[in-house]
Amino acid sequence: MKLEDMKCGDTATVVRVTGSGQLRKRVLDLGLTRGAKVKLVRVAPLGDPIEIELRGYRLTVRKAEASIVELEEGAR
C-alpha cells in the first residue's frame, strides 16, 4: 500500500521509499524512513495535500511525495 492510498485514521509502518533524486531525498529528510509509524490525520477537500502524524509531530505532504512511500498496514 502507498501513503496516498490511506484513509483517515489508518495507521501503517513505512517499508520503503521508492523514487530517486531530490523528491526522494526530501521525503527521507522529512522523517519518512523505514520503520517509521504513520497515521493519516486528514485529507484536504480536493485530496491534496494530506496531513500525517509520525515521530510525535504532524506533517503535511503532497500526493507526489506520498506516492513514493510504501507502507505495511497496521503499525507494529
C-alpha positions in Angstrom: 0.0 0.0 0.0 1.2 3.5 -0.7 0.8 6.5 1.7 -1.5 8.2 -0.8 -3.9 5.2 -0.5 -4.5 5.5 3.2 -7.9 6.5 4.7 -8.3 8.9 7.7 -7.4 7.2 11.0 -5.4 4.4 9.3 -2.0 3.6 10.8 0.9 1.9 9.0 4.6 1.4 9.0 7.0 2.7 6.3 8.5 -0.2 4.4 10.4 1.6 1.7 10.8 5.0 -0.1 11.0 4.5 -3.9 12.0 7.0 -6.5 15.2 8.9 -6.8 16.7 12.4 -6.8 15.5 15.4 -4.9 12.0 14.2 -4.2 13.3 11.0 -2.5 15.8 13.0 -0.5 13.2 15.4 0.6 10.8 12.7 1.8 13.6 10.9 3.7 14.6 14.3 5.3 11.1 14.8 6.5 11.4 11.6 8.6 9.6 9.1 6.4 12.2 6.4 6.7 11.9 2.7 7.0 10.2 1.6 10.3 8.5 4.9 11.0 4.9 4.6 12.2 2.5 6.8 10.3 -1.1 7.8 11.0 -3.3 9.7 8.4 -4.9 12.6 10.3 -6.8 14.4 7.5 -7.1 15.0 3.8 -7.7 18.3 2.1 -11.1 18.7 0.4 -9.7 18.2 -3.1 -7.4 15.3 -1.9 -4.1 17.2 -1.9 -2.3 17.7 0.5 -2.6 15.1 3.2 -1.7 15.5 6.9 0.1 12.7 8.7 1.4 12.1 12.2 4.7 10.5 12.7 7.6 10.6 15.3 5.5 12.9 17.6 4.7 15.6 15.1 2.3 16.4 12.3 3.4 16.8 8.7 1.6 17.9 5.6 2.8 16.3 2.3 1.6 16.5 -1.3 0.3 13.5 -3.2 3.5 13.4 -5.3 5.6 12.9 -2.1 3.0 10.4 -0.7 3.1 8.3 -3.9 6.7 7.2 -3.4 6.2 6.0 0.2 5.3 2.3 0.5 3.7 1.1 3.7 2.7 -2.1 5.6 -0.8 -1.8 7.1 -1.1 -1.6 10.9 1.6 0.0 13.0 3.7 -2.6 14.9 
